[in-house]
Amino acid sequence: MLWLKACPKCGGDLTLERSLWERTISCLQCGRMLRPDEEAQLGIPKEERWPRRAA
Ligand SMILES: [Zn+2]
């Protein structure tokens, strides 16, 4: 998934990355990773948000 020009820092493009236990949304241009509240502002569905690892 990709969100164009959605980075709160530089206005760059955000991409979704998945690994086994977590997934992050980060900026292709500056590498900024979004906080959960920022993901919520983008309207990203809950299934696509954190939790990372069940603490
Ligand atoms: Zn950025």
mmCIF file of the protein (N, C-alpha, C, O) and its ligand, coordinates in Angstrom:
data_MODEL
# 
_entry.id   MODEL 
# 
loop_
_entity.id 
_entity.type 
_entity.pdbx_number_of_molecules 
1 polymer     1 
2 non-polymer 1 
# 
_entity_poly.entity_id                      1 
_entity_poly.type                           'polypeptide(L)' 
_entity_poly.nstd_linkage                   no 
_entity_poly.nstd_monomer                   no 
_entity_poly.pdbx_seq_one_letter_code       MLWLKACPKCGGDLTLERSLWERTISCLQCGRMLRPDEEAQLGIPKEERWPRRAA 
_entity_poly.pdbx_seq_one_letter_code_can   MLWLKACPKCGGDLTLERSLWERTISCLQCGRMLRPDEEAQLGIPKEERWPRRAA 
_entity_poly.pdbx_strand_id                 A 
# 
loop_
_entity_poly_seq.entity_id 
_entity_poly_seq.num 
_entity_poly_seq.mon_id 
_entity_poly_seq.hetero 
1 1  MET n 
1 2  LEU n 
1 3  TRP n 
1 4  LEU n 
1 5  LYS n 
1 6  ALA n 
1 7  CYS n 
1 8  PRO n 
1 9  LYS n 
1 10 CYS n 
1 11 GLY n 
1 12 GLY n 
1 13 ASP n 
1 14 LEU n 
1 15 THR n 
1 16 LEU n 
1 17 GLU n 
1 18 ARG n 
1 19 SER n 
1 20 LEU n 
1 21 TRP n 
1 22 GLU n 
1 23 ARG n 
1 24 THR n 
1 25 ILE n 
1 26 SER n 
1 27 CYS n 
1 28 LEU n 
1 29 GLN n 
1 30 CYS n 
1 31 GLY n 
1 32 ARG n 
1 33 MET n 
1 34 LEU n 
1 35 ARG n 
1 36 PRO n 
1 37 ASP n 
1 38 GLU n 
1 39 GLU n 
1 40 ALA n 
1 41 GLN n 
1 42 LEU n 
1 43 GLY n 
1 44 ILE n 
1 45 PRO n 
1 46 LYS n 
1 47 GLU n 
1 48 GLU n 
1 49 ARG n 
1 50 TRP n 
1 51 PRO n 
1 52 ARG n 
1 53 ARG n 
1 54 ALA n 
1 55 ALA n 
# 
loop_
_struct_asym.id 
_struct_asym.entity_id 
A 1 
B 2 
# 
loop_
_chem_comp.id 
_chem_comp.type 
_chem_comp.mon_nstd_flag 
ALA 'L-peptide linking' y 
ARG 'L-peptide linking' y 
ASP 'L-peptide linking' y 
CYS 'L-peptide linking' y 
GLN 'L-peptide linking' y 
GLU 'L-peptide linking' y 
GLY 'peptide linking'   y 
ILE 'L-peptide linking' y 
LEU 'L-peptide linking' y 
LYS 'L-peptide linking' y 
MET 'L-peptide linking' y 
PRO 'L-peptide linking' y 
SER 'L-peptide linking' y 
THR 'L-peptide linking' y 
TRP 'L-peptide linking' y 
ZN  non-polymer         . 
# 
_pdbx_entity_nonpoly.entity_id   2 
_pdbx_entity_nonpoly.name        ? 
_pdbx_entity_nonpoly.comp_id     ZN 
# 
_pdbx_nonpoly_scheme.asym_id         B 
_pdbx_nonpoly_scheme.entity_id       2 
_pdbx_nonpoly_scheme.mon_id          ZN 
_pdbx_nonpoly_scheme.ndb_seq_num     1 
_pdbx_nonpoly_scheme.pdb_seq_num     101 
_pdbx_nonpoly_scheme.auth_seq_num    101 
_pdbx_nonpoly_scheme.pdb_mon_id      ZN 
_pdbx_nonpoly_scheme.auth_mon_id     ZN 
_pdbx_nonpoly_scheme.pdb_strand_id   A 
_pdbx_nonpoly_scheme.pdb_ins_code    . 
# 
loop_
_atom_site.group_PDB 
_atom_site.id 
_atom_site.type_symbol 
_atom_site.label_atom_id 
_atom_site.label_alt_id 
_atom_site.label_comp_id 
_atom_site.label_asym_id 
_atom_site.label_entity_id 
_atom_site.label_seq_id 
_atom_site.pdbx_PDB_ins_code 
_atom_site.Cartn_x 
_atom_site.Cartn_y 
_atom_site.Cartn_z 
_atom_site.occupancy 
_atom_site.B_iso_or_equiv 
_atom_site.pdbx_formal_charge 
_atom_site.auth_seq_id 
_atom_site.auth_comp_id 
_atom_site.auth_asym_id 
_atom_site.auth_atom_id 
_atom_site.pdbx_PDB_model_num 
ATOM   1   N  N  . MET A 1 1  ? 0.844  -1.199  0.000  1.00 0.00 ? 1   MET A N  1 
ATOM   2   C  CA . MET A 1 1  ? 0.000  0.000   0.000  1.00 0.00 ? 1   MET A CA 1 
ATOM   3   C  C  . MET A 1 1  ? 0.868  1.234   0.000  1.00 0.00 ? 1   MET A C  1 
ATOM   4   O  O  . MET A 1 1  ? 2.004  1.215   0.474  1.00 0.00 ? 1   MET A O  1 
ATOM   5   N  N  . LEU A 1 2  ? 0.325  2.301   -0.534 1.00 0.00 ? 2   LEU A N  1 
ATOM   6   C  CA . LEU A 1 2  ? 1.096  3.526   -0.698 1.00 0.00 ? 2   LEU A CA 1 
ATOM   7   C  C  . LEU A 1 2  ? 0.168  4.727   -0.502 1.00 0.00 ? 2   LEU A C  1 
ATOM   8   O  O  . LEU A 1 2  ? -0.949 4.766   -1.019 1.00 0.00 ? 2   LEU A O  1 
ATOM   9   N  N  . TRP A 1 3  ? 0.660  5.694   0.255  1.00 0.00 ? 3   TRP A N  1 
ATOM   10  C  CA . TRP A 1 3  ? -0.099 6.932   0.432  1.00 0.00 ? 3   TRP A CA 1 
ATOM   11  C  C  . TRP A 1 3  ? 0.749  8.072   -0.103 1.00 0.00 ? 3   TRP A C  1 
ATOM   12  O  O  . TRP A 1 3  ? 1.803  8.389   0.448  1.00 0.00 ? 3   TRP A O  1 
ATOM   13  N  N  . LEU A 1 4  ? 0.289  8.672   -1.161 1.00 0.00 ? 4   LEU A N  1 
ATOM   14  C  CA . LEU A 1 4  ? 1.082  9.697   -1.821 1.00 0.00 ? 4   LEU A CA 1 
ATOM   15  C  C  . LEU A 1 4  ? 1.021  11.026  -1.071 1.00 0.00 ? 4   LEU A C  1 
ATOM   16  O  O  . LEU A 1 4  ? -0.039 11.470  -0.630 1.00 0.00 ? 4   LEU A O  1 
ATOM   17  N  N  . LYS A 1 5  ? 2.203  11.649  -0.942 1.00 0.00 ? 5   LYS A N  1 
ATOM   18  C  CA . LYS A 1 5  ? 2.309  12.989  -0.352 1.00 0.00 ? 5   LYS A CA 1 
ATOM   19  C  C  . LYS A 1 5  ? 1.623  13.085  1.004  1.00 0.00 ? 5   LYS A C  1 
ATOM   20  O  O  . LYS A 1 5  ? 0.975  14.090  1.298  1.00 0.00 ? 5   LYS A O  1 
ATOM   21  N  N  . ALA A 1 6  ? 1.755  12.063  1.827  1.00 0.00 ? 6   ALA A N  1 
ATOM   22  C  CA . ALA A 1 6  ? 1.049  12.030  3.104  1.00 0.00 ? 6   ALA A CA 1 
ATOM   23  C  C  . ALA A 1 6  ? 1.987  12.165  4.292  1.00 0.00 ? 6   ALA A C  1 
ATOM   24  O  O  . ALA A 1 6  ? 1.517  12.179  5.429  1.00 0.00 ? 6   ALA A O  1 
ATOM   25  N  N  . CYS A 1 7  ? 3.283  12.264  4.077  1.00 0.00 ? 7   CYS A N  1 
ATOM   26  C  CA . CYS A 1 7  ? 4.215  12.363  5.194  1.00 0.00 ? 7   CYS A CA 1 
ATOM   27  C  C  . CYS A 1 7  ? 4.034  13.682  5.938  1.00 0.00 ? 7   CYS A C  1 
ATOM   28  O  O  . CYS A 1 7  ? 4.064  14.752  5.331  1.00 0.00 ? 7   CYS A O  1 
ATOM   29  N  N  . PRO A 1 8  ? 3.843  13.601  7.268  1.00 0.00 ? 8   PRO A N  1 
ATOM   30  C  CA . PRO A 1 8  ? 3.660  14.835  8.046  1.00 0.00 ? 8   PRO A CA 1 
ATOM   31  C  C  . PRO A 1 8  ? 4.933  15.672  8.145  1.00 0.00 ? 8   PRO A C  1 
ATOM   32  O  O  . PRO A 1 8  ? 4.868  16.860  8.461  1.00 0.00 ? 8   PRO A O  1 
ATOM   33  N  N  . LYS A 1 9  ? 6.071  15.072  7.881  1.00 0.00 ? 9   LYS A N  1 
ATOM   34  C  CA . LYS A 1 9  ? 7.340  15.795  8.012  1.00 0.00 ? 9   LYS A CA 1 
ATOM   35  C  C  . LYS A 1 9  ? 7.748  16.479  6.714  1.00 0.00 ? 9   LYS A C  1 
ATOM   36  O  O  . LYS A 1 9  ? 8.028  17.678  6.699  1.00 0.00 ? 9   LYS A O  1 
ATOM   37  N  N  . CYS A 1 10 ? 7.782  15.714  5.626  1.00 0.00 ? 10  CYS A N  1 
ATOM   38  C  CA . CYS A 1 10 ? 8.324  16.258  4.383  1.00 0.00 ? 10  CYS A CA 1 
ATOM   39  C  C  . CYS A 1 10 ? 7.321  16.276  3.239  1.00 0.00 ? 10  CYS A C  1 
ATOM   40  O  O  . CYS A 1 10 ? 7.616  16.793  2.161  1.00 0.00 ? 10  CYS A O  1 
ATOM   41  N  N  . GLY A 1 11 ? 6.118  15.707  3.470  1.00 0.00 ? 11  GLY A N  1 
ATOM   42  C  CA . GLY A 1 11 ? 5.139  15.686  2.398  1.00 0.00 ? 11  GLY A CA 1 
ATOM   43  C  C  . GLY A 1 11 ? 5.437  14.620  1.355  1.00 0.00 ? 11  GLY A C  1 
ATOM   44  O  O  . GLY A 1 11 ? 4.911  14.664  0.243  1.00 0.00 ? 11  GLY A O  1 
ATOM   45  N  N  . GLY A 1 12 ? 6.283  13.660  1.719  1.00 0.00 ? 12  GLY A N  1 
ATOM   46  C  CA . GLY A 1 12 ? 6.636  12.589  0.793  1.00 0.00 ? 12  GLY A CA 1 
ATOM   47  C  C  . GLY A 1 12 ? 5.614  11.469  0.780  1.00 0.00 ? 12  GLY A C  1 
ATOM   48  O  O  . GLY A 1 12 ? 4.517  11.602  1.322  1.00 0.00 ? 12  GLY A O  1 
ATOM   49  N  N  . ASP A 1 13 ? 5.990  10.368  0.155  1.00 0.00 ? 13  ASP A N  1 
ATOM   50  C  CA . ASP A 1 13 ? 5.067  9.252   -0.017 1.00 0.00 ? 13  ASP A CA 1 
ATOM   51  C  C  . ASP A 1 13 ? 5.292  8.194   1.065  1.00 0.00 ? 13  ASP A C  1 
ATOM   52  O  O  . ASP A 1 13 ? 6.427  7.831   1.373  1.00 0.00 ? 13  ASP A O  1 
ATOM   53  N  N  . LEU A 1 14 ? 4.196  7.712   1.630  1.00 0.00 ? 14  LEU A N  1 
ATOM   54  C  CA . LEU A 1 14 ? 4.283  6.718   2.692  1.00 0.00 ? 14  LEU A CA 1 
ATOM   55  C  C  . LEU A 1 14 ? 4.041  5.326   2.141  1.00 0.00 ? 14  LEU A C  1 
ATOM   56  O  O  . LEU A 1 14 ? 3.228  5.136   1.237  1.00 0.00 ? 14  LEU A O  1 
ATOM   57  N  N  . THR A 1 15 ? 4.754  4.355   2.693  1.00 0.00 ? 15  THR A N  1 
ATOM   58  C  CA . THR A 1 15 ? 4.577  2.986   2.262  1.00 0.00 ? 15  THR A CA 1 
ATOM   59  C  C  . THR A 1 15 ? 4.378  2.066   3.462  1.00 0.00 ? 15  THR A C  1 
ATOM   60  O  O  . THR A 1 15 ? 4.905  2.321   4.545  1.00 0.00 ? 15  THR A O  1 
ATOM   61  N  N  . LEU A 1 16 ? 3.623  1.006   3.263  1.00 0.00 ? 16  LEU A N  1 
ATOM   62  C  CA . LEU A 1 16 ? 3.356  0.037   4.321  1.00 0.00 ? 16  LEU A CA 1 
ATOM   63  C  C  . LEU A 1 16 ? 4.336  -1.123  4.209  1.00 0.00 ? 16  LEU A C  1 
ATOM   64  O  O  . LEU A 1 16 ? 4.497  -1.716  3.142  1.00 0.00 ? 16  LEU A O  1 
ATOM   65  N  N  . GLU A 1 17 ? 4.985  -1.437  5.320  1.00 0.00 ? 17  GLU A N  1 
ATOM   66  C  CA . GLU A 1 17 ? 5.894  -2.577  5.351  1.00 0.00 ? 17  GLU A CA 1 
ATOM   67  C  C  . GLU A 1 17 ? 5.456  -3.543  6.424  1.00 0.00 ? 17  GLU A C  1 
ATOM   68  O  O  . GLU A 1 17 ? 5.061  -3.141  7.518  1.00 0.00 ? 17  GLU A O  1 
ATOM   69  N  N  . ARG A 1 18 ? 5.528  -4.815  6.103  1.00 0.00 ? 18  ARG A N  1 
ATOM   70  C  CA . ARG A 1 18 ? 5.127  -5.844  7.063  1.00 0.00 ? 18  ARG A CA 1 
ATOM   71  C  C  . ARG A 1 18 ? 6.298  -6.740  7.387  1.00 0.00 ? 18  ARG A C  1 
ATOM   72  O  O  . ARG A 1 18 ? 7.125  -7.046  6.528  1.00 0.00 ? 18  ARG A O  1 
ATOM   73  N  N  . SER A 1 19 ? 6.359  -7.161  8.654  1.00 0.00 ? 19  SER A N  1 
ATOM   74  C  CA . SER A 1 19 ? 7.257  -8.245  9.009  1.00 0.00 ? 19  SER A CA 1 
ATOM   75  C  C  . SER A 1 19 ? 6.429  -9.231  9.813  1.00 0.00 ? 19  SER A C  1 
ATOM   76  O  O  . SER A 1 19 ? 5.207  -9.099  9.866  1.00 0.00 ? 19  SER A O  1 
ATOM   77  N  N  . LEU A 1 20 ? 7.047  -10.197 10.428 1.00 0.00 ? 20  LEU A N  1 
ATOM   78  C  CA . LEU A 1 20 ? 6.297  -11.255 11.095 1.00 0.00 ? 20  LEU A CA 1 
ATOM   79  C  C  . LEU A 1 20 ? 5.409  -10.734 12.207 1.00 0.00 ? 20  LEU A C  1 
ATOM   80  O  O  . LEU A 1 20 ? 4.258  -11.147 12.340 1.00 0.00 ? 20  LEU A O  1 
ATOM   81  N  N  . TRP A 1 21 ? 5.949  -9.824  13.003 1.00 0.00 ? 21  TRP A N  1 
ATOM   82  C  CA . TRP A 1 21 ? 5.202  -9.423  14.188 1.00 0.00 ? 21  TRP A CA 1 
ATOM   83  C  C  . TRP A 1 21 ? 4.789  -7.966  14.199 1.00 0.00 ? 21  TRP A C  1 
ATOM   84  O  O  . TRP A 1 21 ? 4.145  -7.519  15.147 1.00 0.00 ? 21  TRP A O  1 
ATOM   85  N  N  . GLU A 1 22 ? 5.130  -7.241  13.207 1.00 0.00 ? 22  GLU A N  1 
ATOM   86  C  CA . GLU A 1 22 ? 4.707  -5.855  13.208 1.00 0.00 ? 22  GLU A CA 1 
ATOM   87  C  C  . GLU A 1 22 ? 4.578  -5.334  11.801 1.00 0.00 ? 22  GLU A C  1 
ATOM   88  O  O  . GLU A 1 22 ? 5.010  -5.957  10.831 1.00 0.00 ? 22  GLU A O  1 
ATOM   89  N  N  . ARG A 1 23 ? 3.976  -4.182  11.724 1.00 0.00 ? 23  ARG A N  1 
ATOM   90  C  CA . ARG A 1 23 ? 3.972  -3.522  10.444 1.00 0.00 ? 23  ARG A CA 1 
ATOM   91  C  C  . ARG A 1 23 ? 4.119  -2.037  10.693 1.00 0.00 ? 23  ARG A C  1 
ATOM   92  O  O  . ARG A 1 23 ? 3.608  -1.508  11.680 1.00 0.00 ? 23  ARG A O  1 
ATOM   93  N  N  . THR A 1 24 ? 4.800  -1.385  9.818  1.00 0.00 ? 24  THR A N  1 
ATOM   94  C  CA . THR A 1 24 ? 5.049  0.035   9.993  1.00 0.00 ? 24  THR A CA 1 
ATOM   95  C  C  . THR A 1 24 ? 4.697  0.777   8.709  1.00 0.00 ? 24  THR A C  1 
ATOM   96  O  O  . THR A 1 24 ? 4.743  0.229   7.608  1.00 0.00 ? 24  THR A O  1 
ATOM   97  N  N  . ILE A 1 25 ? 4.353  2.020   8.892  1.00 0.00 ? 25  ILE A N  1 
ATOM   98  C  CA . ILE A 1 25 ? 4.157  2.895   7.746  1.00 0.00 ? 25  ILE A CA 1 
ATOM   99  C  C  . ILE A 1 25 ? 5.240  3.952   7.814  1.00 0.00 ? 25  ILE A C  1 
ATOM   100 O  O  . ILE A 1 25 ? 5.333  4.702   8.785  1.00 0.00 ? 25  ILE A O  1 
ATOM   101 N  N  . SER A 1 26 ? 6.062  4.005   6.770  1.00 0.00 ? 26  SER A N  1 
ATOM   102 C  CA . SER A 1 26 ? 7.165  4.941   6.790  1.00 0.00 ? 26  SER A CA 1 
ATOM   103 C  C  . SER A 1 26 ? 7.245  5.701   5.472  1.00 0.00 ? 26  SER A C  1 
ATOM   104 O  O  . SER A 1 26 ? 6.656  5.319   4.461  1.00 0.00 ? 26  SER A O  1 
ATOM   105 N  N  . CYS A 1 27 ? 8.001  6.794   5.530  1.00 0.00 ? 27  CYS A N  1 
ATOM   106 C  CA . CYS A 1 27 ? 8.121  7.679   4.377  1.00 0.00 ? 27  CYS A CA 1 
ATOM   107 C  C  . CYS A 1 27 ? 9.263  7.222   3.470  1.00 0.00 ? 27  CYS A C  1 
ATOM   108 O  O  . CYS A 1 27 ? 10.362 6.925   3.939  1.00 0.00 ? 27  CYS A O  1 
ATOM   109 N  N  . LEU A 1 28 ? 8.993  7.170   2.179  1.00 0.00 ? 28  LEU A N  1 
ATOM   110 C  CA . LEU A 1 28 ? 10.024 6.762   1.230  1.00 0.00 ? 28  LEU A CA 1 
ATOM   111 C  C  . LEU A 1 28 ? 11.119 7.817   1.120  1.00 0.00 ? 28  LEU A C  1 
ATOM   112 O  O  . LEU A 1 28 ? 12.274 7.485   0.854  1.00 0.00 ? 28  LEU A O  1 
ATOM   113 N  N  . GLN A 1 29 ? 10.769 9.071   1.319  1.00 0.00 ? 29  GLN A N  1 
ATOM   114 C  CA . GLN A 1 29 ? 11.728 10.141  1.087  1.00 0.00 ? 29  GLN A CA 1 
ATOM   115 C  C  . GLN A 1 29 ? 12.614 10.413  2.306  1.00 0.00 ? 29  GLN A C  1 
ATOM   116 O  O  . GLN A 1 29 ? 13.829 10.557  2.169  1.00 0.00 ? 29  GLN A O  1 
ATOM   117 N  N  . CYS A 1 30 ? 12.009 10.485  3.500  1.00 0.00 ? 30  CYS A N  1 
ATOM   118 C  CA . CYS A 1 30 ? 12.793 10.874  4.671  1.00 0.00 ? 30  CYS A CA 1 
ATOM   119 C  C  . CYS A 1 30 ? 12.916 9.765   5.718  1.00 0.00 ? 30  CYS A C  1 
ATOM   120 O  O  . CYS A 1 30 ? 13.689 9.894   6.668  1.00 0.00 ? 30  CYS A O  1 
ATOM   121 N  N  . GLY A 1 31 ? 12.156 8.674   5.551  1.00 0.00 ? 31  GLY A N  1 
ATOM   122 C  CA . GLY A 1 31 ? 12.291 7.560   6.464  1.00 0.00 ? 31  GLY A CA 1 
ATOM   123 C  C  . GLY A 1 31 ? 11.490 7.704   7.743  1.00 0.00 ? 31  GLY A C  1 
ATOM   124 O  O  . GLY A 1 31 ? 11.549 6.830   8.608  1.00 0.00 ? 31  GLY A O  1 
ATOM   125 N  N  . ARG A 1 32 ? 10.748 8.783   7.877  1.00 0.00 ? 32  ARG A N  1 
ATOM   126 C  CA . ARG A 1 32 ? 9.932  9.020   9.064  1.00 0.00 ? 32  ARG A CA 1 
ATOM   127 C  C  . ARG A 1 32 ? 8.897  7.909   9.214  1.00 0.00 ? 32  ARG A C  1 
ATOM   128 O  O  . ARG A 1 32 ? 8.221  7.547   8.251  1.00 0.00 ? 32  ARG A O  1 
ATOM   129 N  N  . MET A 1 33 ? 8.778  7.370   10.431 1.00 0.00 ? 33  MET A N  1 
ATOM   130 C  CA . MET A 1 33 ? 7.752  6.371   10.697 1.00 0.00 ? 33  MET A CA 1 
ATOM   131 C  C  . MET A 1 33 ? 6.576  7.024   11.414 1.00 0.00 ? 33  MET A C  1 
ATOM   132 O  O  . MET A 1 33 ? 6.758  7.856   12.302 1.00 0.00 ? 33  MET A O  1 
ATOM   133 N  N  . LEU A 1 34 ? 5.383  6.638   11.019 1.00 0.00 ? 34  LEU A N  1 
ATOM   134 C  CA . LEU A 1 34 ? 4.196  7.263   11.584 1.00 0.00 ? 34  LEU A CA 1 
ATOM   135 C  C  . LEU A 1 34 ? 3.856  6.714   12.949 1.00 0.00 ? 34  LEU A C  1 
ATOM   136 O  O  . LEU A 1 34 ? 4.041  5.529   13.230 1.00 0.00 ? 34  LEU A O  1 
ATOM   137 N  N  . ARG A 1 35 ? 3.351  7.608   13.801 1.00 0.00 ? 35  ARG A N  1 
ATOM   138 C  CA . ARG A 1 35 ? 2.801  7.177   15.070 1.00 0.00 ? 35  ARG A CA 1 
ATOM   139 C  C  . ARG A 1 35 ? 1.362  6.718   14.837 1.00 0.00 ? 35  ARG A C  1 
ATOM   140 O  O  . ARG A 1 35 ? 0.737  7.073   13.838 1.00 0.00 ? 35  ARG A O  1 
ATOM   141 N  N  . PRO A 1 36 ? 0.843  5.913   15.792 1.00 0.00 ? 36  PRO A N  1 
ATOM   142 C  CA . PRO A 1 36 ? -0.523 5.402   15.626 1.00 0.00 ? 36  PRO A CA 1 
ATOM   143 C  C  . PRO A 1 36 ? -1.558 6.504   15.413 1.00 0.00 ? 36  PRO A C  1 
ATOM   144 O  O  . PRO A 1 36 ? -2.479 6.339   14.613 1.00 0.00 ? 36  PRO A O  1 
ATOM   145 N  N  . ASP A 1 37 ? -1.418 7.613   16.111 1.00 0.00 ? 37  ASP A N  1 
ATOM   146 C  CA . ASP A 1 37 ? -2.422 8.673   15.938 1.00 0.00 ? 37  ASP A CA 1 
ATOM   147 C  C  . ASP A 1 37 ? -2.324 9.308   14.554 1.00 0.00 ? 37  ASP A C  1 
ATOM   148 O  O  . ASP A 1 37 ? -3.320 9.775   14.002 1.00 0.00 ? 37  ASP A O  1 
ATOM   149 N  N  . GLU A 1 38 ? -1.118 9.318   14.002 1.00 0.00 ? 38  GLU A N  1 
ATOM   150 C  CA . GLU A 1 38 ? -0.954 9.847   12.647 1.00 0.00 ? 38  GLU A CA 1 
ATOM   151 C  C  . GLU A 1 38 ? -1.542 8.882   11.614 1.00 0.00 ? 38  GLU A C  1 
ATOM   152 O  O  . GLU A 1 38 ? -2.101 9.296   10.599 1.00 0.00 ? 38  GLU A O  1 
ATOM   153 N  N  . GLU A 1 39 ? -1.400 7.589   11.902 1.00 0.00 ? 39  GLU A N  1 
ATOM   154 C  CA . GLU A 1 39 ? -2.008 6.604   11.014 1.00 0.00 ? 39  GLU A CA 1 
ATOM   155 C  C  . GLU A 1 39 ? -3.523 6.748   11.034 1.00 0.00 ? 39  GLU A C  1 
ATOM   156 O  O  . GLU A 1 39 ? -4.189 6.625   10.006 1.00 0.00 ? 39  GLU A O  1 
ATOM   157 N  N  . ALA A 1 40 ? -4.057 7.012   12.227 1.00 0.00 ? 40  ALA A N  1 
ATOM   158 C  CA . ALA A 1 40 ? -5.498 7.180   12.346 1.00 0.00 ? 40  ALA A CA 1 
ATOM   159 C  C  . ALA A 1 40 ? -5.970 8.379   11.536 1.00 0.00 ? 40  ALA A C  1 
ATOM   160 O  O  . ALA A 1 40 ? -7.032 8.344   10.914 1.00 0.00 ? 40  ALA A O  1 
ATOM   161 N  N  . GLN A 1 41 ? -5.171 9.435   11.551 1.00 0.00 ? 41  GLN A N  1 
ATOM   162 C  CA . GLN A 1 41 ? -5.540 10.635  10.800 1.00 0.00 ? 41  GLN A CA 1 
ATOM   163 C  C  . GLN A 1 41 ? -5.566 10.378  9.301  1.00 0.00 ? 41  GLN A C  1 
ATOM   164 O  O  . GLN A 1 41 ? -6.316 11.024  8.569  1.00 0.00 ? 41  GLN A O  1 
ATOM   165 N  N  . LEU A 1 42 ? -4.764 9.451   8.851  1.00 0.00 ? 42  LEU A N  1 
ATOM   166 C  CA . LEU A 1 42 ? -4.740 9.115   7.434  1.00 0.00 ? 42  LEU A CA 1 
ATOM   167 C  C  . LEU A 1 42 ? -5.944 8.272   7.032  1.00 0.00 ? 42  LEU A C  1 
ATOM   168 O  O  . LEU A 1 42 ? -6.201 8.065   5.846  1.00 0.00 ? 42  LEU A O  1 
ATOM   169 N  N  . GLY A 1 43 ? -6.683 7.786   8.034  1.00 0.00 ? 43  GLY A N  1 
ATOM   170 C  CA . GLY A 1 43 ? -7.832 6.961   7.729  1.00 0.00 ? 43  GLY A CA 1 
ATOM   171 C  C  . GLY A 1 43 ? -7.451 5.535   7.401  1.00 0.00 ? 43  GLY A C  1 
ATOM   172 O  O  . GLY A 1 43 ? -8.163 4.848   6.668  1.00 0.00 ? 43  GLY A O  1 
ATOM   173 N  N  . ILE A 1 44 ? -6.332 5.088   7.940  1.00 0.00 ? 44  ILE A N  1 
ATOM   174 C  CA . ILE A 1 44 ? -5.899 3.716   7.711  1.00 0.00 ? 44  ILE A CA 1 
ATOM   175 C  C  . ILE A 1 44 ? -6.753 2.770   8.560  1.00 0.00 ? 44  ILE A C  1 
ATOM   176 O  O  . ILE A 1 44 ? -6.917 2.998   9.759  1.00 0.00 ? 44  ILE A O  1 
ATOM   177 N  N  . PRO A 1 45 ? -7.296 1.715   7.952  1.00 0.00 ? 45  PRO A N  1 
ATOM   178 C  CA . PRO A 1 45 ? -8.180 0.808   8.683  1.00 0.00 ? 45  PRO A CA 1 
ATOM   179 C  C  . PRO A 1 45 ? -7.513 0.194   9.900  1.00 0.00 ? 45  PRO A C  1 
ATOM   180 O  O  . PRO A 1 45 ? -6.296 0.006   9.921  1.00 0.00 ? 45  PRO A O  1 
ATOM   181 N  N  . LYS A 1 46 ? -8.307 -0.118  10.909 1.00 0.00 ? 46  LYS A N  1 
ATOM   182 C  CA . LYS A 1 46 ? -7.763 -0.627  12.158 1.00 0.00 ? 46  LYS A CA 1 
ATOM   183 C  C  . LYS A 1 46 ? -6.921 -1.881  11.976 1.00 0.00 ? 46  LYS A C  1 
ATOM   184 O  O  . LYS A 1 46 ? -5.906 -2.056  12.651 1.00 0.00 ? 46  LYS A O  1 
ATOM   185 N  N  . GLU A 1 47 ? -7.341 -2.754  11.065 1.00 0.00 ? 47  GLU A N  1 
ATOM   186 C  CA . GLU A 1 47 ? -6.580 -3.994  10.848 1.00 0.00 ? 47  GLU A CA 1 
ATOM   187 C  C  . GLU A 1 47 ? -5.169 -3.685  10.367 1.00 0.00 ? 47  GLU A C  1 
ATOM   188 O  O  . GLU A 1 47 ? -4.252 -4.489  10.537 1.00 0.00 ? 47  GLU A O  1 
ATOM   189 N  N  . GLU A 1 48 ? -5.007 -2.513  9.768  1.00 0.00 ? 48  GLU A N  1 
ATOM   190 C  CA . GLU A 1 48 ? -3.697 -2.148  9.227  1.00 0.00 ? 48  GLU A CA 1 
ATOM   191 C  C  . GLU A 1 48 ? -2.852 -1.395  10.242 1.00 0.00 ? 48  GLU A C  1 
ATOM   192 O  O  . GLU A 1 48 ? -1.697 -1.072  9.967  1.00 0.00 ? 48  GLU A O  1 
ATOM   193 N  N  . ARG A 1 49 ? -3.416 -1.111  11.414 1.00 0.00 ? 49  ARG A N  1 
ATOM   194 C  CA . ARG A 1 49 ? -2.642 -0.374  12.407 1.00 0.00 ? 49  ARG A CA 1 
ATOM   195 C  C  . ARG A 1 49 ? -1.933 -1.324  13.345 1.00 0.00 ? 49  ARG A C  1 
ATOM   196 O  O  . ARG A 1 49 ? -1.997 -2.543  13.186 1.00 0.00 ? 49  ARG A O  1 
ATOM   197 N  N  . TRP A 1 50 ? -1.234 -0.732  14.358 1.00 0.00 ? 50  TRP A N  1 
ATOM   198 C  CA . TRP A 1 50 ? -0.616 -1.517  15.382 1.00 0.00 ? 50  TRP A CA 1 
ATOM   199 C  C  . TRP A 1 50 ? -1.698 -2.344  16.026 1.00 0.00 ? 50  TRP A C  1 
ATOM   200 O  O  . TRP A 1 50 ? -2.849 -2.017  15.736 1.00 0.00 ? 50  TRP A O  1 
ATOM   201 N  N  . PRO A 1 51 ? -1.534 -3.335  16.830 1.00 0.00 ? 51  PRO A N  1 
ATOM   202 C  CA . PRO A 1 51 ? -0.383 -3.577  17.673 1.00 0.00 ? 51  PRO A CA 1 
ATOM   203 C  C  . PRO A 1 51 ? 0.806  -4.187  16.944 1.00 0.00 ? 51  PRO A C  1 
ATOM   204 O  O  . PRO A 1 51 ? 0.681  -4.991  16.020 1.00 0.00 ? 51  PRO A O  1 
ATOM   205 N  N  . ARG A 1 52 ? 1.939  -3.759  17.411 1.00 0.00 ? 52  ARG A N  1 
ATOM   206 C  CA . ARG A 1 52 ? 3.145  -4.504  17.102 1.00 0.00 ? 52  ARG A CA 1 
ATOM   207 C  C  . ARG A 1 52 ? 3.033  -5.819  17.837 1.00 0.00 ? 52  ARG A C  1 
ATOM   208 O  O  . ARG A 1 52 ? 2.069  -6.555  17.626 1.00 0.00 ? 52  ARG A O  1 
ATOM   209 N  N  . ARG A 1 53 ? 3.937  -6.122  18.650 1.00 0.00 ? 53  ARG A N  1 
ATOM   210 C  CA . ARG A 1 53 ? 4.007  -7.329  19.439 1.00 0.00 ? 53  ARG A CA 1 
ATOM   211 C  C  . ARG A 1 53 ? 3.059  -7.201  20.618 1.00 0.00 ? 53  ARG A C  1 
ATOM   212 O  O  . ARG A 1 53 ? 2.980  -6.137  21.232 1.00 0.00 ? 53  ARG A O  1 
ATOM   213 N  N  . ALA A 1 54 ? 2.348  -8.253  20.939 1.00 0.00 ? 54  ALA A N  1 
ATOM   214 C  CA . ALA A 1 54 ? 1.494  -8.200  22.119 1.00 0.00 ? 54  ALA A CA 1 
ATOM   215 C  C  . ALA A 1 54 ? 2.372  -8.143  23.349 1.00 0.00 ? 54  ALA A C  1 
ATOM   216 O  O  . ALA A 1 54 ? 3.046  -9.117  23.687 1.00 0.00 ? 54  ALA A O  1 
ATOM   217 N  N  . ALA A 1 55 ? 2.364  -7.012  24.013 1.00 0.00 ? 55  ALA A N  1 
ATOM   218 C  CA . ALA A 1 55 ? 3.280  -6.824  25.132 1.00 0.00 ? 55  ALA A CA 1 
ATOM   219 C  C  . ALA A 1 55 ? 2.731  -7.521  26.366 1.00 0.00 ? 55  ALA A C  1 
ATOM   220 O  O  . ALA A 1 55 ? 3.356  -7.482  27.426 1.00 0.00 ? 55  ALA A O  1 
HETATM 221 ZN ZN . ZN  B 2 .  ? 8.861  12.207  4.770  1.00 0.00 2 101 ZN  A ZN 1 
# 
